[in-house]
Amino acid sequence: MVKMRLKRIGMKKAPYYRIVVADSRYPRNGRFIEEIGSYDPNTEPATVKFDEEKVKTWISNGAQPTETVARLLKTAGLQ
């Protein structure tokens, strides 16, 4: 199954995430199919960026967002 999920990058105690589309069998920071956005929880308010066209394409192709990504999509008005 293809999932839209967070890939953690950044330093210790200063996380930064990329929103990627990956096969659910791959590890969290492992191989992914495509990068579709980013999420920075360190700023106030948290910064979320999406490539809207890619998000809509992947959702129409059947990619399932994780709970966290679904919440971020909802706050961005894309779901």
C-alpha positions in Angstrom: 0.0 0.0 0.0 1.2 3.5 -0.8 1.1 6.0 2.1 1.7 9.7 2.5 3.8 10.1 5.6 6.5 12.1 7.4 10.2 11.6 6.9 12.2 13.0 9.8 15.3 15.1 9.1 17.0 17.8 11.0 19.1 17.8 14.1 18.6 16.3 17.5 15.8 18.0 19.4 15.1 20.2 16.4 13.1 18.1 14.0 12.1 19.0 10.5 10.0 16.7 8.4 9.5 16.1 4.7 6.1 14.8 3.5 6.7 11.9 1.2 4.8 9.2 -0.7 6.3 5.8 0.1 5.5 2.1 0.1 4.2 1.2 3.6 6.8 -1.7 3.8 9.8 0.7 3.7 11.3 2.2 6.9 10.4 5.7 8.0 13.5 7.4 6.6 14.1 4.8 3.9 13.3 4.8 0.2 10.4 6.9 -1.0 8.6 7.5 -4.3 8.2 11.3 -4.3 8.5 14.3 -2.0 5.3 16.3 -1.9 5.9 18.9 0.9 7.6 19.9 4.2 6.6 20.5 7.8 8.6 22.6 10.3 7.2 22.4 13.9 9.9 24.6 15.3 8.5 27.9 14.0 5.6 29.7 15.6 3.1 28.9 14.0 4.3 25.7 12.5 5.2 26.0 8.8 3.5 23.5 6.4 4.1 23.5 2.6 2.5 21.2 0.1 2.7 20.9 -3.7 -1.1 20.9 -4.2 -1.0 19.3 -7.6 1.1 16.3 -6.4 -1.1 15.9 -3.3 -4.3 15.8 -5.4 -2.7 13.4 -7.9 -1.5 10.9 -5.3 -4.9 11.0 -3.4 -6.7 10.3 -6.6 -4.3 7.4 -7.3 -5.2 5.8 -4.0 -2.4 6.9 -1.6 -3.5 6.9 2.0 -2.3 9.7 4.3 -1.2 8.8 7.9 -3.2 10.4 10.7 -0.6 13.2 11.1 -0.4 14.0 7.4 -4.2 13.9 7.2 -4.4 16.5 10.0 -1.8 18.7 8.2 -3.8 18.4 4.9 -7.0 19.3 6.7 -5.4 22.5 8.2 -4.0 23.4 4.8 -7.5 22.9 3.3 -6.5 20.1 0.9 -8.7 17.4 2.2 
